[in-house]
Amino acid sequence: QDRVHFLEPDAMSELVTSLVGADLGLVLYAATNENNTLASPNKLFEYIMAGVPCIASELPVLQEIIERHGVGTTFRSEDERALAEAIIACLEPEAHARLRASCFAARDILNWETEATKLLDAYTRLVDSPLRGAPARV
């Protein structure tokens, strides 16, 4: 009990800064609906920006981001033992250091500046499309 802390909400402008001292970030979703199954919640990216390794439910988008960037691990959301094992594994000092370093590296890729360019490029393709009135594929 003395090792788990539930904090009061922070202002959005202070969120990443307040996460910096955390050891792990949890992204716990159950695949109860399509929204949860396909979720890529802000908290995942906030943890990464703060250099905090992530443990997330084994859902397609979460798993893809975490595995691609090596920023944590996933577990079957209905398996409490798998969650406990993931926490223990990610807190092992060498693993934790590696995951934290991966978070710092991923910050250079998973950020608004990079994503904004992709979004603006997609909008440009839509505007310049010869099929302006037709649905465009982005």
N, C-alpha and C positions, 0 to 999 in steps of 0.2 A: 504493500500500500504506500509506503513512503517513497517508492521509486517511480510511481505514475502520477502525473500531475495534470489536472484538468484546469485550464486557464479561462479567464473571462475573455469574451471577444475583444479583439483589437480593431482599431480603425483600419480600413483597407490600406491606407498610406503607410501604416506601421507593421503590417502583417508579416512581411518577409523578414524584416529586422527582428521581430519578436520570436521568430522561429529559429534563428541562428544557433541558439544554445541547445536545441532539441537533439536527441540521439536518433530518433526514428520518427517518421511520419506514417500514419495509417490512412489508407483509402479503402474503406470497407463498404462494399456494395454487394447486394445479393442480386442475382439475375432473375428478379421477379417480374421484370417488364423490359421492353425494348430500350426505354430510356436509360435504365441502369446498365443493361447489357452493353450498350454502345457508349457509355459515358466516358468523357475525358475531363474530369472536374478540375477547376482551377487549383484546388488544394494540391494536386499532384505537381503542378508546375511551380506553385509557391514553395513546396518542399524542396524541389530541385534548385530553385533560385537561391534558397537559403543554405544549400549544401547539406540537406538532410536526407539520408537514404530513406526509401519508401518501401513499405510493405502494402501490397494491394490485393484485392480480390482478383482471382484468376478469370478475368473477363477480357475479351479480345483486344480492345483499344488499350486498356491499362497494361496488359501483358506485352503488347507490341512495343509500347513506349519504354517500359521498364527494361525489357530484354535488349532492345536495340541500343539503348544508351547505358546499360549496365548500372542503373541507379538504385537497384533494390531487388526485390523478389516478389513473387505472387504465390497465392495459396488458394485452395478451394474454400470458398466463403462459408460453406456449411461444415467445415472441419476445424473445430477449435484447437485440436492438437496440432494440426498443420500450421495454424497461426502461431501458436506457442513455439513450435520448432523454427519457424521463419524468424521470429523475434530473436531467439537465442543465436541462430546462425548469423544474423545481421549484426548482432552486438559483439560477436567475436572480434577482437581488436584488429587483426589483419584484414578481415572481410569488411569491417566497418570503415577502416581507412581507405580501402580500395573503392567502396561504394561512394564515400564522401568525395573522393577525387573524381569519380565518374560524374557526380552531380555537378561539380565545378566545371568540368569539361562540357557537359550537356547544356550549361547555361549559355554557352556561345552559340548554340543551335536553337534551343527551345525558348526563344524570347520574342518579344513583340516586334523588334526591329526586323528580324528575319521573317517572321510570319506576315508582317504588314506588307512586305515586298511581294510575297506570294498572293496575298489578297488583292492588292492593287493590280498585279498582273492579270489575275482572273477577271477583275472588273474591266480592265482595258480590252481583254479579248471579247467580253460581252458587248461592250460599246462598239467595238470595231467589227463585230460579226456581221456578215452579209445577211444573216437570217435574223436581224434585230427583233422582228415581231414574233419569231418562233422561239420556243424554249431552247436555251443554250445548255450545253454540257460543260461543266466546270471541273 
